[in-house]
Amino acid sequence: MLSPLRLLRLPSHLQSHPTARRFLSSPSSVSSCLASSWEVASFDALPWTAPSPPPALHIGRGPLAPLAAGSYFGVSGDTTVHCALVLSAPDPSSLPAGAAQAPPHSGSMVPLMVSHRSRYSASGLIPSNAQRSDSGPPSSADVLLTRIIDRAIRPLVPPTDMDVELTTSTLACSRLPSARGGDQGVLALNTAAKALAAAGMLAEPLAAVSLCIGEGGRVTLDPSRAEVAAARAHLLYAGTPSGTVMMEFASNADSGEGGVGVGEEEVKDMLRRAHEACGEVWGVVKVEGGEPLDNSGDEVYGRVEEKFLEEAVKLFGREETLGKEERGQAEGKLGAEIEEFLGEEDGMWKEMVTERLYAEGMRRAAFAGGRSDGRGAGDVREVTANAPALPPSVHGSALFGRGETQVLATVTLGPPGDGQGIRDPYTTMKVPEQLQVDDELPVGSIRAIGSSKYLEDELTARKTLADSALTGTGGAFDTSEAKRAYLQYDFPGYATGELSKPGASRRSVGHGMLAEKAVLPSIPNAADFPYCIRMTSEVMSSNGSSSMASVCGASLALLDAGVPVKKMIAGVSVGLVMNEEKDEHRLLLDITGTEDHYGDMDFKIAGSDEGITAMQLDVKRVVPLDVILEALDTGREGRVSIMESMTEGLTYEKSSASGGELWRRNGVKSTAPRVEVVRFDANRKKDLIGPGGAVLRQLEERYGVILDMTQEGQCLIYSEVEQMFEAGSGRGVKEARNAIMELVADVEAGTVYQGTVLEIKDFGAVVEIMRNKEGLLHVSELTNDRALLKNPKGNIGIMESLMCVGQKVDFLCKGVDMVRGHIRLSRKALVDGDSDEELATSKKYAEKVGADSAMKERRHTVNKEMAGERIRERRAKVKTEKKAAAAGGKRGGKGGKKG
């Protein structure tokens, strides 16, 4: 039987104000108040934190928000968090007739509201939005942090007749990547736990810590952002002396260990150490007991349990499978009978006792070996996987189903410039280095500019972020300006047969981020697959663990898109029912929505066959750590089983890119953008960009491509699908590649090039070769034909008689002066014998082309002049007519007066 429901009333020292507020004396400065009220938790006693233990945690009451029921500071390192607690007592006029207290809120649903906001001023930044304000919708990072606080605290706040609101704010935070003690989630959660514990609203002490696994398996407590980014895995853990209440886990894509995910044994070691570290904080979060209310709800529940418990056990322990809709109808029928049994007098307890009865019925059915849909405790529902699920115009698609949960996943490929921007005030902007010159030369001088290693257009650098360090290949820990790969989760109302609500819920943001963290470690590096990857997951039907279904669907869609994923990723949810009186428990694999709602745990575990890539734990009550460790093994069995069902019937091949096995299906589809890589000397980058980016823009516009040059010595060329360009149009990846090769290629001695004559001099001709390079053809290197070299005007006569501007001729490069950059060309080296009729022929053709061009220009000029002359004549004629009309009018007016 469930333990009695414990309802709390405020401690006596918080009841002096009618609205449950507590007034504090307000010191003159925040620092003096904190210094006089510190409660400190140090981690120096933990041997595995040596030689560099994290900063101590300071929590204390402060002068801010004196009208709130509680106001506390949390300080660790350079990070400061404030938490305000507000408690709202029920209005006596709203109570049912004859009731001494309001009934508690539905079952285990605590009337708890949590919100967190990271202030831009905390890190010395000004917001970039139009209003330059912190107001407006919270960022995804704030929503995720809010969910972390809510999920950890809710199991420890018993149902009560009061509304509880927690508001946390980051007041100060260092942007230095190496700063320790900067995890806002850990600090905000510990501060919020202290505020609730001091108000008597917490069942037992709660603490949170952050850990990561570094090189060689070294575990670091409270790591810096730089350490997290370089780590193999990161864990945020919250626990009490009796067990675990919340965790967030993610592995790094670039772990450097060659595998995808972290093994279960390593994860278990992290969890044990995290629980040990929490023990150093429990002493700070002292719980002050609240005064229990007169709970007549237990007596009402006892009568309901005695009459209806057997029916509830049958409802949740059926041998036949019931769908979600049928089960809902059965629960509604039993609920109507309970409502009729209670009558009007006890009707206000109906919702609470019904929830408790259903939970107890499901628990007893599970211990008897039954489940709500007739499966065994370790059975996975039927899995269906189809890829592709949509026409080829979608780059990648898959339809994944597990029982009544169904997800449609898609993948879209694009250039890195289409990456998802990150709105994080605590991320330092990464601006590419723009100019490297000799520090001894005067700034801005020709010598300084000429000695620069490379020039880079800022707009171009920010437009595309293809470098692996800047585009999300850091997995779940990426803190750059844009994510190269990202997943977006959508949960419409029709997935549960309900009306949709506008906007994205906190749940959707959290589920999408969990699925993204799970899939990212399998994404190849930008060097192996230089695309931006957008994954979407649309839940078509939901009956349990749609986030893990999104992981499976996204992994299949990546295969269908031809992305060379490192490993297949799958996810499953592990549930739990506990009997505290008998100290026993039962794990349930692949839980349904009903088992999630009435059970004690929803443990989502995703990963490959090698290890775990992401985890998230939600509980209704504190779960012993040993049970969590056991659930990891159960989750692995279910994950491998689902992965086998996913890959049945799929055809894929192995490749050895980047030294590991990459799994690819059928290559990239013909509807996906084309991409090619051109590598060149980094010093030639300025030739591709041009003055103010002019050359870059011309290349993109003329060939219909997108260029990315973020990586030094490399240019990525992206183009739309090939069918969009007609044959011979001169547009596309291949044409752009040839043009870029000519711009960045170095002229080599002994190579033949075709050049265009730019200018005739008395000593030779200036010739353009390879689009942007000028060489000199000396008159002595023009031809071997002595007859052609005889001209009374000398060298200038020879050049003008044999060459003209615009003439295209083949030349041999005789040498390049590497210091001055001068290119020496020869024409006669390509001529066999003493006769050179080809040169004269090419000159006549060039003259004809030039003449035709000049004639066209002359005709255009003449036509323009003639048109201008006709316009002027017409204007003069109109002007004369107007004058004549005006003069006639004046004469007519005078004659009229005379008469």
Secondary structure by P-SEA (a helix, b strand, c coil): ccccbbbbcccccccccccccccccccccaaaaaaacccccccccccccccccccbbbbbbccccccccccbbbbcccbbbbbbbbbbbccccccccccccccccccccccbbbbbbbbccccccccccccccccccccaaaaaaaaaaaaacccccccccbbbbbbbbbcccccccccccccaaaaaaaaaaaaaaaacccccbbbbbbbbbcccccccccccaaaaaaccbbbbbbbcccccccbbbbbbcccccccccccaaaaaaaaaaaaaaaccccccbbbbbccccccaaaaaaaaaaaccaaaaaaaacccccccaaaaaaaaaaaaaaaaaaaccccccaaaaaaaaaaaaaaaaaaaacccccccccccccbbbbbcccccccccbbbbbbcccbbbbbbbbbbcccccccccccccccccccccccccccccccaaaaaaccccccaaaaaaccccccccccccccccccccccbbbbbbccccccccccccccaaaaaaaaaaaaacccccccccccccbbbbbbbbccccccaaaaaaaaaaaaaaaacccccbbbbbbbbbbccccccccccccccccccccccccbbbbbbbccccccbbbbbbcccccaaaaaaaaaaaaaaaaaaaaaaaccccccccccccbbbbbccccccccbbbbbbbcccccccccccccaaaaaaaaaaaccccccccccbbbbbbcccccccccccccaaaaaaaaaaacccccccbbbbbbbccccccbbbbbccccbbbbbcccccccccccccccccaaaaaaacccccbbbbbbbcccccccbbbbbbccccccccccaaaaaaaaaaaaaaaaaaaaaaaaaaaaaaaaaaaaaaaaaaaaaaaaaaaaaaaaaaaaaac
